[in-house]
C-alpha cells in the first residue's frame, strides 16, 4: 500500500487535541438554528456533556509505565489520525486517552479530522457491516504506510452494548450504563487494547 492521498492534508489541516477540545467547547455554546432537526438537536445536547467527560478523563487517566516504555521505543515519526465528531460520546471518553498516550513520544503527531467533513476518508474505514462508527484511530509511518487501525470502541464495550440492547433497554438507558462503565474503568481498557495492538503489529520495532 502506498502513501494515502489524504495524509498530507490530514497532517496540515487536522486538529490537535487541544484544538479539538476547543472546537467541542465552541460548538456547545452555539445557538441552534430554529429549523434544526431532531438529530441536530440531540447532537448539540451532547456537546456540554462531552466537554465534562473529556475534562474528567484528562484528570483521571495517566499513561501506565508499561505503555510509556513501549511508546518510547518509537524512533521514527508517526502520524496518528483520529476520525471523530465533537458530539460523539464514545469519542469524548476515548480521545483524551489516545492523546495522552501519543504525547508520551514527541515523534508522534496526533491529528483529529471530522467525519462529516471528510466522508471520502471515513468511507475507507467503515466497519465490517458498513457503519461509519467513530472514533477510529489509524497510525501511519513517515512514508505513509498504515501500521495500525483501531476503533470504534474497546471490545468489552461492544459486548456490553450488545448485552444491554438484548435486555431490551432503550438507547437512553443503555447509554447511561455505557458512560458509567467508561467512568469506572478510567481508560484502563482502552490503553490495554492499544498496547496489545501496538505489540501485535510490531509498531515499535
N, C-alpha and C positions, 0 to 999 in steps of 0.2 A: 504494500500500500504506500503510495506517495504522499506528499505533503497535501493536506486538505485545502481546498480552495478558500476556506473561510478563516484559516488560522491567523493569518496576518491581521485581518480585520478584528478578530477577537482580541488579539494582543494589544492592538492600538485603541480600540473603541470599547472593549469590555470594561465593566465596572470593577473597581477594587471592592473589598469587603466593606470598607468604611463608606464608599460612595453608594453601595447597595443599601446599607443600613440607612443612610440619609435619604435615599430615594423612598424607602419604606416610610420613614417619618414624614417626608413631604407629601406623599400620596395620602397618608392617613388624615391630613388636615385639609385636603382639598374638598371643595364643595361639589357634591354630585350634581350633574345637570338634572333638571326637572323631569326629563324624559328617560332617565336611567331605567334599564330593565332589571328584572329580578336577579339575574346573575351579577350584574354590575353592583347592585346594591349589597348583595351578600359579600362579594369580594371586598368591597370598601369597608364593610363592618369588621372584616378580619384584620385589617391593617393595624389598628391600635393594639389589638391582642398580640399580633406578631412582633410589634416593637417591644412589648413587655417580655414576650417569650425569648427574643434574641438577647435582651439585656440580662435575663435570668441565666441563659446558657453561658454568656460571657463571664458571669460571676461564679458559676458552679462547675464549669469544665476546665480542666487543665490537662495538657498532654502528659501521658504517662512516661516514665523513664524508658520503658521498653519501646514505645513509639518514637520518642525523641532520638534514641540510639539508632533506630532503623532509618529514620528520616535523615539523620546526619551523614549516612553513607552515600546519599545522592551527591555526586560530584560533577554533574553536568546540568545545564539549565533545563528546566521543565516548565511547561505551561499546564496549569490545572484549570480547565474550563468547566464552569458550572452553568447549567441551564436551569433557570428558575423564574419565579414571579413573586413580587413582594406580598401578594395576598395569599400565597400558599402556606398553609400551616405546617406541613412537614418541612418545608424549606426553612422556616423560621427556627425550627428545632435542630436542623441538621447543618445548615451552612455555617453558623458560628463555630461548630466543632471542626468542620473541614478547614475553615480559615485559620483557626488556632493551630491545627496540625501543619498547614502549609507554611505558617510563619516561623516554624522551627528551623527552616533552612532558607537562606537568602537566595538560593539558586531557583527556588520555586516562585513562579509568577502566577498568582491566582487571579483569574478573571471571571466575572459573572456576566452572562448575557441573558436577556429577557426572552422567554419562549415565544411570546405572541408577536414580538418584533423580528423574530429570526426563525420563521417557520421552516425555511429551507434547511436550516441546521437541525432543528428539532426533529424533522422528518427522518433524519439519518439515525436517530437514537430512540425511536419508539420502542415500546415493549413488544414481546412476542405476540400479544393479541392486538397490536397496532394502536395502543393507547399512548398519548403524549404526556405520560406521567413525569412529574418533576418532584424534587430536583434530580438532575443527572450530573455526575462527575465524570469527565473524560480527561485523561492525562496524556500529554504528548511530550516527546523528547524535542530537542532543539531542531532536529531535521524534520519534524512534523509527523513522525511515526507514532501511532496510537499505542500506548503502553498499558493502559488500564481503563476500564469502564465500570462504573458503579451507580446504582440507583434503582428505584427512587426512594426506597425505604430499606431498613435492615430486614433481613428475612424473618426474624422473630416478630417484627411489627406487622409484616404482611400476613403472617399466620394469625396474629392477634385480631387483625381487622376482619379476616375471613371468619374466624370463630365468632366474633361479636355479631357479624351480619347473619350468620347461620342461626344465632339465638333469637333473631327477629328484632334486634334493636334498630331504632330509627337512626338516621345519619347523625342527628344532633346528639343522640345518646352515645353512640359508639365513638364519636369524636371527643367527647368528654373523657372517656376511658383511654383513648389513644394518647391524648395530651397529658393525662395523668401518668401514663407509662413513661413518656419522654421525661417528664419532670422527675420521676423517681429514679430513672436509670442514669440521668446526668451525663449522657453522651458516651457512656462506657461501651455499650454495644455497637454504636456507630464506629468508634475508634477500633474496636476489636475486629470488625469486618474489614475495615480499610487496611488495617495492619496485615490481616490474613491475605487480602488481595495483593498487597504490595509484595509480600513474600512469595506468594504463589506465582505471580507474574514476573518475579525476579526484577522488580522495578529499581532496586538499589544496587544491582550488580553492574 
